[in-house]
Amino acid sequence: MIHGDDRSLQAVRARAYMLAETGRFGNSNAVQQALIAEGWSNAGRALDSDYARKAIGERCRAAQAH
């Protein structure tokens, strides 16, 4: 059960990184809202760490800079 949960959270984070790299989102909060709108009910939990939010924010900024 723990491994399935880990995979689920990893899948949400992977999707968050993909969304961030589109350049359509300005920060991790916007990406989280998009995930929730897509039906990822565990988006908040997956992005709970400072590391994940920072990584997503950096990807958002880099994508918007291009």
C-alpha positions as CSV (number, residue, x, y, z in Angstrom):
1,M,0.0,0.0,0.0
2,I,2.8,2.4,0.8
3,H,4.5,1.7,-2.6
4,G,1.2,2.4,-4.4
5,D,0.9,5.6,-2.6
6,D,4.5,6.6,-3.5
7,R,3.8,5.9,-7.1
8,S,0.7,7.9,-7.0
9,L,2.5,10.9,-5.5
10,Q,5.3,10.5,-8.0
11,A,2.8,10.5,-10.9
12,V,1.3,13.8,-9.6
13,R,4.7,15.4,-9.3
14,A,5.6,14.3,-12.8
15,R,2.4,15.8,-14.1
16,A,3.1,19.0,-12.2
17,Y,6.6,19.3,-13.7
18,M,5.1,18.8,-17.2
19,L,2.5,21.5,-16.6
20,A,5.1,23.9,-15.2
21,E,7.2,23.4,-18.3
22,T,4.4,24.5,-20.6
23,G,4.9,28.2,-19.5
24,R,1.2,28.7,-18.8
25,F,1.6,28.8,-15.0
26,G,3.4,31.4,-13.0
27,N,4.0,29.5,-9.8
28,S,3.4,26.2,-7.9
29,N,0.0,27.3,-6.6
30,A,-1.3,27.8,-10.1
31,V,0.1,24.3,-11.1
32,Q,-1.6,22.8,-8.0
33,Q,-4.9,24.3,-9.0
34,A,-4.5,23.0,-12.5
35,L,-3.8,19.5,-11.1
36,I,-6.9,19.7,-8.9
37,A,-9.0,20.8,-11.9
38,E,-7.6,17.7,-13.8
39,G,-8.9,15.5,-11.0
40,W,-5.7,14.8,-9.1
41,S,-7.2,14.8,-5.6
42,N,-3.8,14.2,-4.0
43,A,-2.2,17.2,-5.6
44,G,-1.8,19.1,-2.3
45,R,-0.2,16.1,-0.6
46,A,2.2,15.5,-3.5
47,L,3.3,19.1,-3.5
48,D,3.5,19.5,0.2
49,S,7.3,19.7,0.4
50,D,9.3,22.9,0.0
51,Y,11.5,21.0,-2.4
52,A,8.7,20.1,-4.8
53,R,7.2,23.6,-4.7
54,K,10.6,25.2,-5.4
55,A,11.3,22.8,-8.3
56,I,8.0,23.5,-9.8
57,G,8.4,27.3,-9.3
58,E,11.8,27.2,-11.0
59,R,10.4,25.3,-14.0
60,C,7.5,27.8,-14.3
61,R,9.9,30.7,-14.4
62,A,12.3,29.0,-16.8
63,A,9.5,28.1,-19.2
64,Q,8.1,31.7,-19.1
65,A,11.5,33.1,-19.8
66,H,11.7,31.4,-23.2
